[in-house]
Amino acid sequence: MEKKTTVGIVGGLGHIGLIQAACLAKLGYKSIAYDINSSKVKDILRRKMPFYEPGLEGLVRETMDNGLLHFTAHVKDLQEAEMVFICTGTPALPSGEADTSQVYFAVEEVARHRSDQALVIIKSTVPTGTCRKIAAFLQERNLAARAAIISCPEFLREGSGVQDFREPSRIVVGAPSCETAEKVAGLYSPPGVPVLLTTWENAELIKHASNAFLASKISFINEIALLCEQVGADIRVISKGIGLDPRINPYFLEAGVGFSGPCLEKDLKSLLRQFQEAKKEAKLLEAVLWVNEEKRGEMVRKLQAKLGDLRGRRIAVLGMAFKPQTDDVRDSHSLPIIKELLSAGASITVHDPWIKSPHEGRLAENDLPGVEWASSPYTAAQGKDALLILTAWPEYRKLDLNRIKDCLSVPLVLDGRNIFESGQLRELGIDYQGVGV
Ligand code: UGA
């Protein structure tokens, strides 16, 4: 039997890295996941997952048990890997520019610890031009012979990452030569999945443009939602009606408190920086960001319109994660909304099915000062002046609304994710307001 490629993953305990490592191991590749954070490596060796992702824990256990998935805190252990995936973060700098320093550091570390050449595949989302700059950076350090740079952007979503890996919408590989690009695409491209082999720059920009387009769809529908509230239309019906046109499609047309999380906003800001650097205007994309920021403030303004001065008001917030099926609160919309409520003088109790404390949300103790963490939506609602729904967790759709009404001291529900039907709550005597309904 032909020996399967050994793959290395840098940033192997992050969201993209761990999904990549476990899914490739499941396909039969020996996967060596390297992470600089040795305590996270110790934890996973004791079978403690660094985050929640549906279906991932079982896959990690299975592939560790069958000897295909390995974890290490030593970069030298990647020496035997023919392909090394770089899955490190590219957080936003205050200017909005993506900080690619971890990517450069990772590539250099990998190159310095090998004698032969590895295909080094950049999965991290990087500004257009980065792969070319990394190749020049390696050249300057006489390391080009040890690392051939390839761009292979990742399109998976948190919360459905394992499924997205198995059923990708497309595989995009950017490389200077077709031969190396084909090798990477050949590692995993299920039948029927389109494969696009292209240049570094095209691959990098496809990733940013995809996220910017998704963000634009959300801001578009959120803007139409504003008008719906004024003219008596229902945004859910509007979304359905326009989404039936196959040229538009029904995805990413759910109105709410806007997009958040570690990717869409950061990538949009990074793209805007790229426009600035190119001395070109991007009015449309600036508006996408602006609409999204306004949307968050709108929740607080709606609450003020109902309750007046928020000083001393007690508010329950359901949902801390930036979307359901994840315990990720990084750049979650819930954080700025809660902070704004706190600075308006309200006291806040939060509930999230997966995050029961600042520690579980990987938040610093003083990130949300004075906020109480409830063990159930009902304890969160007990004695409160309003309930805000900020994340569309499936369990919230099944809430006993009579019980919620009895818990609240003021029967007011602001639903930032449109999980309920207005009529249903109003019949129960709950003052209910969704977004664009
Ligand atoms: C996003 C992209 O969807 C992935 O394709 C991409 O690979 C990933 O970023 C990345 O760059 O790594 P993700 O951030 O996991 O994935 O989450 P999304 O499902 O895109 O949701 C982002 C935000 O938009 C969430 O806050 C969600 O609640 C919100 N959203 C989504 C809406 O408000 N309305 C919608 O119709 C859809």
Residues whose N, C-alpha, C, O or C-beta is under 5 A from the ligand:
A	BS01	UGA	E154 F155 L156 R157 E158 I218 F252 L253 E254 G256 G258 F259 S260 G261 C263 L264 F322 K323
